[in-house]
């Protein structure tokens, strides 16, 4: 199993029982849609992200008795708080993702209009 398939399965398995839809956008980018109430959106994003960051940080076994460990960065935007259409939400989540990468990776940044 390639690394990409390993992590695709890990993401899907981690959130199998949640109200989440996970899709691979391409390369190493994934999209997750989580159903929530407006008052719980930020805390649910934090909780789900922490579970994902924990799972991704676990070492994976490679051929030749070797292991590898990776990290990831996460960006989030909340509908309708951060925009009314999907393209706007995706742009804001992407902006938050690059903020997370800039802040040192292996973290979640939730979009803020003042970023």
N, C-alpha and C positions, 0 to 999 in steps of 0.2 A: 504494500500500500504506500503510495507516495505521501509526502508530507501534506500536500493540499487535500488529498482525500481523507487523511487522518483527521485533520482539523475540521473538515466539512462534517464528518461523522461525529466528532466530539461536540461541535456546536449543536447539531441536531439532537444528539442523545441527551445533552445537558438540559435542553429546554423542551423535551418531548411532551411533558405533562403540563407545561405552561400554556397560557393563551398567547402563543407567539408563532409568527411565521418567519422563517429564516430562509434567505435566498443569497446565493453567491452572485455578486455583481460582475466579477471578473478578477483575475489575478488573485490578490490577497485581500480583496474587499468583499464584505458581506453586509447584507441589510437585514435587520431584525425589526419586525413590527410587533409591538406588545399592546394588547388591549388593557386599558386602565381607566380609572376615574380621574378627572382633572386634579383632585386633591392628592392623589397617590402617585401621579406620573413620575415625579422626580425621585421619590423614595424607591419606587419599583425599578426605575432605571438604574439607580445605585445598587440595589440588591442583586438584580440580574447581572449587571456588569461585574460585580465582585465575584459571583459564581463563575462567570466566564473567564475572568482574569486568573482565578485560582486554577481552573481546569487547564487552561492553555499553558500555564507556567510549569505544569508537571512534565518531567522528562519523558521523552519517547524513545523506545528502543529502535536501534538501527542495526542493519546487518553488520557482522563482524564484531559482535559484542560491544557495540558503541551506543552511546545515547546522545540525544540532542535536547536542548531546552530553548524555547523561544518565548517571546513576550508579544504583547499587542497593545495597540492604542485604540480607544473607543471614543467616538463622538456621538452625541445624541441631540435630537430636537424633538419637541413635543407639539403635536397637533391638538387643538388649533392655537395654542399659546404662541407658537413661533411662526405660524403661517397657515394660510387656508388651503393651499394646494400642495400636492405631493412634490412637485419640482422645487418649490420654495423650502419645504421641510428637508428635502435631500441636500440642497445647497447649504442650509444651516447646519445640518448634521456633519457635512463634509468640512465646513469651517471649524466646527468644534473638534473634529478628528485631527485636523492639522494643529490646533491649539494643544491637544493632548500630546501629539508627537513632539511639539516644540517644548513642552514642559517636562519632558524626560521619559516619555513612553510608559507603557504598562499602567495606564490609568484611563479613567473616564473623564471627559469634559462634556457637560451639558451646555448647549448653546445659550449664550447671553447676548442680547442685542448690542451691548456696549463692548463686545470683544473686538 
